[in-house]
Amino acid sequence: MFEQAVEQFTYLKGEVLTTFTDIESSKKNERPQLQAAITYCKVQGQPYPLQS
């Protein structure tokens, strides 16, 4: 379901550069895949949803 939403969005707005799968609970502070995704976006100069 989520993958379909991403596919539809990127079809209209852009492209998927890479993917990360965050399987940790949002209650945990240690979320290595989330941190890797944010770092990737920063290095690539791309926006990410959690930017303030």
Secondary structure, DSSP 8 states (H G I E B T S, - for coil): -HHHHHHHHHHHH----------S-TT-S--HHHHHHHHHHHHHT---TT--
